Amino acid sequence: MYLLIISILIVLVLSYLIYNKIKNNMDEIQYKLLEAQKKEEDALISAQAAEAARLQSEKVMLDAKKEKMDALKNAEEAKAAQEQAEKQKQEALAQAQVAKEMQEKALFESNSAKNAQQKALDDMQKAQASLSNAEDQKQVQEAQLAIAKANQDKIKADLEAANAKLAQEKAAKEIEIAKRTQMQNYIELSDAAKKKLESDLQITEAAKKNAVAELEAAKAARIELDLKLKAKEAELEQVLLKIKAAISSKEGAENKYNDAINKLEVCNKDLNTAKTNKEKVEAAAEQEKANAKAMQAKLEIEIANKVIEINTINKNEINNIIKLINYKIYSNTDYQGQGDIHVMNGTLDECKYKCNTMNNCNGFIRRESDKKCWLKDNSPTNATYNNTLNYYYKDNSTKKLPSSFNCYSGIFTPIRMNAGGDVECMSQDGKNCMWQKDDNECIKLLSNNTANIIPFSCGNKHKEVYGITGYENNEHWCNKGKLKLN
């Protein structure tokens, strides 16, 4: 009997210690759960702020694109005005040439008329001399006829001279008009060139704003994704704590159940050994209590199992969402014909989900216009530029990717660092950079999203084409680019 009492006391003490341990664990879990809830709330608030920032950045980007379109329209109008002014200039030059030819013709005719006048005067003088020396009537008549003819020739020469003078005056006026027209055309051409320059500057500024806005929008989108990820991670932490709490509750319920079973065994023995009716009634009452406790503990175990099951489902769902969020994007990039493992059409999340279900999927190329995705493994290495495609890759990927093309002061072609660590320039034939005349033209080229890009890299590729890597000379664009990109 004494041994039984001692056994019961030991069981009670152990149960009390286990209960205290479970209670302390539950209090700690509850505290951590509250912390996790606060983290999730803070992350959601931050995510909302980040979403607002992203929307604002996208609005700025749309405004910048509108400015760029307006600038391009103005540039087209300025170009048309410049072409019209150039056409008018050519017409004025032609008009001036005609006037000059008229002037030269009038000058020639004037000289001819002067020569005719002089000849008529000479003929008249000869005729008068003949008249003075005439000896008979016949010679007198001949001399008089010669004088009359010379006089007629002089009148005719005077008339031609007058006409030539009028032609000269007309040609001079035409030249003056042509000069004025030329001057006006030069002014118009200058104004058109000025407008063209202003619109080019406007395009450059709009392109800069657009590039900055796109960068800010991308940053805001990434911040938003990171904050959503933190919120989901905090939610996951809550779920894990709930699972942990449920496991502790289950362990506590299992201990209660074992205690109740032990108590029930003791009650059964007491009931069997009871001698009086009173002892039997008391033993039966204790037996009912122990049985009730066992049933209660069993119910608690079932509840704990259900909580564990539900939260395990929640954990798996949250993990799937985290996997969907946890992608990085590399814009304007294609790996055409490299590492394709599956092609599909669907939303962005559907493409991510499909990639997540495939162990060998590292990421995918996506074309937003027709919602097409090319799922790829980790083998692609030769990235090419394409302004209609983006590369989405898993955040835990170890794959090295090239950086984005950008313009840097003093290097008049867009450059970037490729996956191999070499500087490369924007090129369409893989051996000649797309050189521009200045930094602004470089930015304009970049903003035009040129397609069919085959980058040309420094290092071994450059050596194959030109015999040097490009890094040997401090003034070479390869070396300058490396300093800028590092």
WOPE-V613027 format. One record per residue. SS is DSSP state (@ for helix, = for strand, . for the rest). PSI is psi in degrees with one decimal (* if undefined). BURIAL is b if it has 16 or more other ideal C-beta (glycine too) atoms within 10 Angstrom, else e. Layout:
ss=SS psi=PSI burial=BURIAL
ss=SS psi=PSI burial=BURIAL
This chain:
ss=. psi=-44.8 burial=e
ss=@ psi=-41.5 burial=e
ss=@ psi=-39.5 burial=e
ss=@ psi=-44.6 burial=e
ss=@ psi=-43.2 burial=e
ss=@ psi=-43.2 burial=e
ss=@ psi=-43.9 burial=e
ss=@ psi=-43.8 burial=e
ss=@ psi=-42.5 burial=e
ss=@ psi=-44.2 burial=e
ss=@ psi=-43.2 burial=e
ss=@ psi=-42.2 burial=e
ss=@ psi=-46.4 burial=e
ss=@ psi=-40.3 burial=e
ss=@ psi=-39.8 burial=b
ss=@ psi=-43.9 burial=e
ss=@ psi=-44.6 burial=e
ss=@ psi=-42.5 burial=b
ss=@ psi=-46.0 burial=e
ss=@ psi=-41.9 burial=e
ss=@ psi=-45.0 burial=e
ss=@ psi=-41.2 burial=b
ss=@ psi=-44.2 burial=e
ss=@ psi=-42.0 burial=e
ss=@ psi=-42.5 burial=b
ss=@ psi=-41.0 burial=b
ss=@ psi=-42.2 burial=e
ss=@ psi=-42.5 burial=e
ss=@ psi=-41.7 burial=b
ss=@ psi=-40.4 burial=e
ss=@ psi=-46.5 burial=e
ss=@ psi=-35.2 burial=b
ss=@ psi=-42.4 burial=b
ss=@ psi=-40.5 burial=e
ss=@ psi=-44.5 burial=e
ss=@ psi=-39.0 burial=b
ss=@ psi=-41.7 burial=e
ss=@ psi=-42.0 burial=e
ss=@ psi=-44.9 burial=b
ss=@ psi=-44.4 burial=b
ss=@ psi=-46.1 burial=e
ss=@ psi=-42.9 burial=e
ss=@ psi=-38.3 burial=b
ss=@ psi=-40.3 burial=b
ss=@ psi=-45.6 burial=e
ss=@ psi=-38.0 burial=b
ss=@ psi=-39.0 burial=b
ss=@ psi=-42.9 burial=e
ss=@ psi=-40.7 burial=e
ss=@ psi=-37.5 burial=b
ss=@ psi=-41.1 burial=b
ss=@ psi=-41.8 burial=e
ss=@ psi=-39.7 burial=b
ss=@ psi=-43.9 burial=b
ss=@ psi=-39.4 burial=e
ss=@ psi=-42.4 burial=e
ss=@ psi=-40.0 burial=b
ss=@ psi=-36.4 burial=b
ss=@ psi=-44.7 burial=e
ss=@ psi=-40.8 burial=b
ss=@ psi=-42.6 burial=b
ss=@ psi=-41.3 burial=e
ss=@ psi=-41.7 burial=e
ss=@ psi=-39.0 burial=b
ss=@ psi=-38.8 burial=b
ss=@ psi=-43.6 burial=e
ss=@ psi=-41.3 burial=b
ss=@ psi=-42.6 burial=b
ss=@ psi=-42.2 burial=e
ss=@ psi=-41.7 burial=e
ss=@ psi=-39.9 burial=b
ss=@ psi=-38.4 burial=b
ss=@ psi=-45.2 burial=e
ss=@ psi=-38.3 burial=b
ss=@ psi=-40.2 burial=b
ss=@ psi=-42.6 burial=e
ss=@ psi=-42.8 burial=e
ss=@ psi=-38.7 burial=b
ss=@ psi=-42.2 burial=e
ss=@ psi=-42.5 burial=e
ss=@ psi=-39.8 burial=b
ss=@ psi=-41.6 burial=b
ss=@ psi=-39.5 burial=e
ss=@ psi=-43.1 burial=e
ss=@ psi=-38.2 burial=b
ss=@ psi=-39.4 burial=e
ss=@ psi=-44.4 burial=e
ss=@ psi=-36.1 burial=b
ss=@ psi=-44.6 burial=b
ss=@ psi=-39.6 burial=e
ss=@ psi=-40.5 burial=e
ss=@ psi=-39.4 burial=b
ss=@ psi=-40.6 burial=e
ss=@ psi=-42.2 burial=e
ss=@ psi=-43.1 burial=b
ss=@ psi=-38.2 burial=b
ss=@ psi=-42.3 burial=e
ss=@ psi=-44.2 burial=e
ss=@ psi=-38.2 burial=b
ss=@ psi=-42.4 burial=e
ss=@ psi=-38.6 burial=e
ss=@ psi=-41.8 burial=b
ss=@ psi=-43.9 burial=b
ss=@ psi=-40.2 burial=e
ss=@ psi=-43.4 burial=e
ss=@ psi=-38.0 burial=b
ss=@ psi=-41.7 burial=e
ss=@ psi=-45.4 burial=e
ss=@ psi=-35.9 burial=b
ss=@ psi=-43.5 burial=b
ss=@ psi=-40.2 burial=e
ss=@ psi=-42.2 burial=e
ss=@ psi=-40.0 burial=b
ss=@ psi=-41.7 burial=e
ss=@ psi=-40.6 burial=e
ss=@ psi=-40.3 burial=b
ss=@ psi=-46.6 burial=b
ss=@ psi=-41.4 burial=e
ss=@ psi=-41.5 burial=e
ss=@ psi=-40.6 burial=b
ss=@ psi=-43.0 burial=e
ss=@ psi=-43.6 burial=e
ss=@ psi=-39.8 burial=b
ss=@ psi=-42.7 burial=b
ss=@ psi=-41.8 burial=e
ss=@ psi=-43.0 burial=e
ss=@ psi=-40.2 burial=b
ss=@ psi=-39.2 burial=e
ss=@ psi=-40.1 burial=e
ss=@ psi=-38.4 burial=b
ss=@ psi=-39.9 burial=b
ss=@ psi=-32.4 burial=e
ss=. psi=3.0 burial=e
ss=. psi=137.8 burial=e
ss=. psi=-23.8 burial=e
ss=. psi=178.0 burial=e
ss=@ psi=-37.1 burial=e
ss=@ psi=-47.0 burial=e
ss=@ psi=-36.1 burial=e
ss=@ psi=-45.4 burial=e
ss=@ psi=-42.9 burial=e
ss=@ psi=-41.8 burial=e
ss=@ psi=-40.9 burial=b
ss=@ psi=-41.6 burial=e
ss=@ psi=-40.7 burial=e
ss=@ psi=-39.7 burial=b
ss=@ psi=-43.8 burial=b
ss=@ psi=-44.4 burial=e
ss=@ psi=-44.1 burial=e
ss=@ psi=-37.0 burial=b
ss=@ psi=-42.1 burial=e
ss=@ psi=-43.9 burial=e
ss=@ psi=-38.6 burial=b
ss=@ psi=-43.6 burial=b
ss=@ psi=-45.7 burial=e
ss=@ psi=-42.5 burial=e
ss=@ psi=-39.6 burial=b
ss=@ psi=-40.5 burial=e
ss=@ psi=-43.7 burial=e
ss=@ psi=-39.4 burial=b
ss=@ psi=-41.2 burial=b
ss=@ psi=-44.2 burial=e
ss=@ psi=-40.6 burial=e
ss=@ psi=-39.6 burial=b
ss=@ psi=-43.1 burial=e
ss=@ psi=-42.1 burial=e
ss=@ psi=-39.5 burial=b
ss=@ psi=-44.6 burial=b
ss=@ psi=-42.0 burial=e
ss=@ psi=-43.3 burial=e
ss=@ psi=-38.9 burial=b
ss=@ psi=-42.3 burial=e
ss=@ psi=-42.7 burial=e
ss=@ psi=-40.4 burial=b
ss=@ psi=-40.3 burial=b
ss=@ psi=-42.8 burial=e
ss=@ psi=-42.2 burial=e
ss=@ psi=-40.0 burial=b
ss=@ psi=-43.8 burial=e
ss=@ psi=-42.8 burial=e
ss=@ psi=-42.9 burial=b
ss=@ psi=-44.7 burial=b
ss=@ psi=-44.6 burial=e
ss=@ psi=-40.9 burial=e
ss=@ psi=-37.1 burial=b
ss=@ psi=-40.3 burial=e
ss=@ psi=-46.7 burial=e
ss=@ psi=-40.8 burial=b
ss=@ psi=-40.0 burial=b
ss=@ psi=-42.7 burial=e
ss=@ psi=-41.6 burial=e
ss=@ psi=-41.6 burial=b
ss=@ psi=-38.9 burial=e
ss=@ psi=-45.3 burial=e
ss=@ psi=-40.1 burial=b
ss=@ psi=-42.7 burial=b
ss=@ psi=-43.1 burial=e
ss=@ psi=-42.7 burial=e
ss=@ psi=-34.1 burial=b
ss=@ psi=-42.2 burial=b
ss=@ psi=-38.7 burial=e
ss=@ psi=-43.1 burial=b
ss=@ psi=-44.0 burial=b
ss=@ psi=-46.3 burial=b
ss=@ psi=-43.2 burial=b
ss=@ psi=-39.3 burial=b
ss=@ psi=-40.7 burial=b
ss=@ psi=-47.8 burial=b
ss=@ psi=-42.7 burial=b
ss=@ psi=-43.3 burial=b
ss=@ psi=-43.7 burial=b
ss=@ psi=-43.7 burial=e
ss=@ psi=-41.6 burial=b
ss=@ psi=-41.2 burial=b
ss=@ psi=-44.8 burial=e
ss=@ psi=-41.0 burial=b
ss=@ psi=-41.1 burial=b
ss=@ psi=-43.4 burial=b
ss=@ psi=-46.0 burial=e
ss=@ psi=-41.2 burial=b
ss=@ psi=-40.9 burial=b
ss=@ psi=-41.2 burial=e
ss=@ psi=-44.0 burial=b
ss=@ psi=-45.4 burial=b
ss=@ psi=-42.4 burial=b
ss=@ psi=-41.6 burial=b
ss=@ psi=-38.4 burial=b
ss=@ psi=-37.0 burial=b
ss=@ psi=-43.4 burial=b
ss=@ psi=-41.1 burial=b
ss=@ psi=-42.8 burial=b
ss=@ psi=-37.3 burial=b
ss=@ psi=-39.6 burial=b
ss=@ psi=-40.1 burial=b
ss=@ psi=-40.1 burial=b
ss=@ psi=-40.6 burial=b
ss=@ psi=-41.1 burial=b
ss=@ psi=-46.2 burial=b
ss=@ psi=-42.9 burial=b
ss=@ psi=-38.8 burial=b
ss=@ psi=-37.7 burial=b
ss=@ psi=-39.7 burial=b
ss=@ psi=-43.6 burial=b
ss=@ psi=-41.7 burial=b
ss=@ psi=-40.5 burial=b
ss=@ psi=-37.9 burial=b
ss=@ psi=-42.3 burial=b
ss=@ psi=-43.1 burial=b
ss=@ psi=-40.0 burial=b
ss=@ psi=-44.2 burial=b
ss=@ psi=-42.4 burial=b
ss=@ psi=-42.1 burial=b
ss=@ psi=-38.1 burial=b
ss=@ psi=-39.8 burial=b
ss=@ psi=-43.3 burial=b
ss=@ psi=-42.0 burial=b
ss=@ psi=-44.7 burial=b
ss=@ psi=-41.4 burial=e
ss=@ psi=-43.4 burial=b
ss=@ psi=-39.7 burial=b
ss=@ psi=-43.6 burial=e
ss=@ psi=-44.0 burial=b
ss=@ psi=-38.3 burial=b
ss=@ psi=-38.7 burial=b
ss=@ psi=-42.3 burial=e
ss=@ psi=-43.2 burial=b
ss=@ psi=-39.3 burial=b
ss=@ psi=-41.7 burial=e
ss=@ psi=-42.7 burial=e
ss=@ psi=-39.1 burial=b
ss=@ psi=-37.2 burial=b
ss=@ psi=-31.0 burial=e
ss=@ psi=-3.8 burial=e
ss=. psi=137.6 burial=e
ss=. psi=-38.7 burial=e
ss=. psi=164.1 burial=e
ss=@ psi=-36.8 burial=e
ss=@ psi=-46.3 burial=e
ss=@ psi=-37.6 burial=e
ss=@ psi=-40.9 burial=e
ss=@ psi=-45.6 burial=e
ss=@ psi=-43.9 burial=e
ss=@ psi=-38.9 burial=b
ss=@ psi=-39.0 burial=e
ss=@ psi=-43.8 burial=e
ss=@ psi=-37.4 burial=b
ss=@ psi=-41.9 burial=b
ss=@ psi=-43.2 burial=e
ss=@ psi=-45.9 burial=e
ss=@ psi=-39.6 burial=b
ss=@ psi=-40.5 burial=e
ss=@ psi=-43.5 burial=e
ss=@ psi=-39.5 burial=b
ss=@ psi=-42.1 burial=b
ss=@ psi=-41.7 burial=e
ss=@ psi=-44.5 burial=e
ss=@ psi=-38.4 burial=b
ss=@ psi=-40.5 burial=e
ss=@ psi=-43.0 burial=e
ss=@ psi=-37.3 burial=b
ss=@ psi=-43.8 burial=b
ss=@ psi=-42.0 burial=e
ss=@ psi=-45.2 burial=e
ss=@ psi=-42.0 burial=b
ss=@ psi=-40.5 burial=e
ss=@ psi=-43.3 burial=e
ss=@ psi=-42.8 burial=b
ss=@ psi=-43.5 burial=b
ss=@ psi=-48.1 burial=e
ss=@ psi=-46.5 burial=e
ss=@ psi=-25.6 burial=b
ss=@ psi=-40.5 burial=e
ss=@ psi=-45.7 burial=e
ss=@ psi=-40.9 burial=b
ss=@ psi=-44.3 burial=b
ss=@ psi=-40.1 burial=e
ss=@ psi=-44.1 burial=e
ss=@ psi=-40.8 burial=b
ss=@ psi=-38.9 burial=e
ss=@ psi=-41.0 burial=e
ss=@ psi=-43.0 burial=b
ss=@ psi=-40.4 burial=b
ss=@ psi=-33.8 burial=b
ss=@ psi=-38.4 burial=b
ss=@ psi=-36.7 burial=b
ss=. psi=56.8 burial=b
ss== psi=146.1 burial=b
ss== psi=158.1 burial=e
ss== psi=139.1 burial=b
ss== psi=107.8 burial=b
ss== psi=155.4 burial=e
ss== psi=42.3 burial=b
ss== psi=141.3 burial=b
ss== psi=149.2 burial=b
ss=. psi=64.0 burial=b
ss=. psi=127.2 burial=e
ss=. psi=16.2 burial=e
ss=. psi=124.2 burial=b
ss=. psi=22.7 burial=b
ss== psi=129.5 burial=b
ss== psi=-15.5 burial=e
ss== psi=143.6 burial=b
ss== psi=135.7 burial=e
ss== psi=164.4 burial=e
ss== psi=138.0 burial=e
ss=. psi=-179.8 burial=e
ss=. psi=169.0 burial=e
ss=@ psi=-44.5 burial=b
ss=@ psi=-35.3 burial=e
ss=@ psi=-39.2 burial=e
ss=@ psi=-41.2 burial=b
ss=@ psi=-45.3 burial=b
ss=@ psi=-43.4 burial=e
ss=@ psi=-42.4 burial=b
ss=@ psi=-38.7 burial=b
ss=@ psi=-27.4 burial=b
ss=@ psi=-10.5 burial=e
ss=. psi=118.6 burial=e
ss=. psi=-30.7 burial=e
ss=. psi=8.1 burial=e
ss=. psi=123.7 burial=b
ss=. psi=-23.0 burial=b
ss== psi=-169.2 burial=b
ss== psi=151.0 burial=b
ss== psi=135.8 burial=b
ss== psi=135.4 burial=b
ss== psi=114.1 burial=e
ss=. psi=-31.1 burial=e
ss=. psi=-39.8 burial=e
ss=. psi=14.3 burial=e
ss=. psi=34.2 burial=e
ss== psi=139.0 burial=b
ss== psi=135.1 burial=b
ss== psi=103.5 burial=b
ss== psi=139.1 burial=b
ss== psi=154.2 burial=b
ss=. psi=-160.4 burial=b
ss=. psi=9.2 burial=e
ss=. psi=-27.7 burial=e
ss=. psi=137.0 burial=b
ss=. psi=-25.0 burial=e
ss=. psi=88.7 burial=e
ss=. psi=140.1 burial=b
ss== psi=157.3 burial=b
ss== psi=132.5 burial=b
ss== psi=117.2 burial=b
ss== psi=-0.6 burial=e
ss== psi=-3.0 burial=e
ss== psi=150.1 burial=b
ss== psi=148.2 burial=b
ss== psi=118.9 burial=b
ss== psi=128.5 burial=b
ss== psi=152.6 burial=b
ss== psi=138.9 burial=b
ss=. psi=-24.2 burial=e
ss=. psi=8.4 burial=e
ss=. psi=142.4 burial=e
ss=. psi=4.4 burial=e
ss=. psi=131.6 burial=e
ss=. psi=136.1 burial=e
ss=. psi=153.4 burial=b
ss=. psi=156.9 burial=b
ss=. psi=179.1 burial=e
ss=. psi=151.0 burial=b
ss=. psi=136.7 burial=b
ss== psi=161.3 burial=b
ss== psi=138.4 burial=b
ss== psi=142.4 burial=b
ss=. psi=129.4 burial=e
ss=. psi=-10.5 burial=e
ss== psi=103.1 burial=b
ss== psi=38.5 burial=b
ss== psi=142.8 burial=b
ss== psi=136.0 burial=b
ss== psi=165.7 burial=b
ss== psi=172.1 burial=b
ss== psi=125.6 burial=b
ss=. psi=178.1 burial=b
ss=. psi=-25.2 burial=e
ss=. psi=-0.9 burial=e
ss=. psi=7.6 burial=e
ss=. psi=147.9 burial=b
ss== psi=140.0 burial=b
ss== psi=150.0 burial=b
ss== psi=162.0 burial=b
ss=. psi=126.9 burial=b
ss== psi=156.3 burial=b
ss=. psi=-6.0 burial=b
ss=. psi=2.1 burial=e
ss=. psi=12.8 burial=e
ss=. psi=-8.6 burial=e
ss=. psi=124.5 burial=e
ss== psi=153.2 burial=b
ss=. psi=77.1 burial=b
ss=. psi=140.6 burial=e
ss=. psi=170.1 burial=b
ss=. psi=-21.3 burial=e
ss=. psi=-178.9 burial=e
ss=@ psi=-40.9 burial=e
ss=@ psi=-42.4 burial=b
ss=@ psi=-33.3 burial=b
ss=@ psi=-45.2 burial=b
ss=@ psi=-39.3 burial=b
ss=@ psi=-41.9 burial=b
ss=@ psi=-44.5 burial=b
ss=@ psi=-39.0 burial=b
ss=@ psi=-20.5 burial=b
ss=. psi=-5.3 burial=e
ss=. psi=54.8 burial=e
ss=. psi=131.8 burial=b
ss=. psi=-179.7 burial=e
ss=. psi=44.2 burial=e
ss== psi=130.2 burial=b
ss=. psi=94.4 burial=e
ss=. psi=148.1 burial=b
ss== psi=117.5 burial=b
ss== psi=150.6 burial=b
ss=. psi=-180.0 burial=b
ss=. psi=-136.8 burial=b
ss=@ psi=-40.5 burial=e
ss=@ psi=-44.6 burial=b
ss=@ psi=-37.5 burial=b
ss=@ psi=-37.2 burial=e
ss=@ psi=-37.7 burial=e
ss=@ psi=-43.9 burial=e
ss=@ psi=-2.1 burial=e
ss=. psi=-4.6 burial=e
ss=. psi=157.8 burial=e
ss=. psi=-24.9 burial=b
ss=. psi=-13.7 burial=b
ss=. psi=-8.5 burial=b
ss=. psi=-34.0 burial=e
ss=. psi=127.1 burial=e
ss=. psi=-27.5 burial=e
ss=. psi=-5.0 burial=e
ss=. psi=146.5 burial=b
ss=@ psi=-29.9 burial=b
ss=@ psi=-47.6 burial=b
ss=@ psi=-44.0 burial=b
ss=@ psi=-44.1 burial=b
ss=@ psi=-39.9 burial=b
ss=@ psi=-40.9 burial=b
ss=@ psi=-40.9 burial=e
ss=@ psi=-45.2 burial=b
ss=@ psi=-25.6 burial=e
ss=. psi=* burial=e
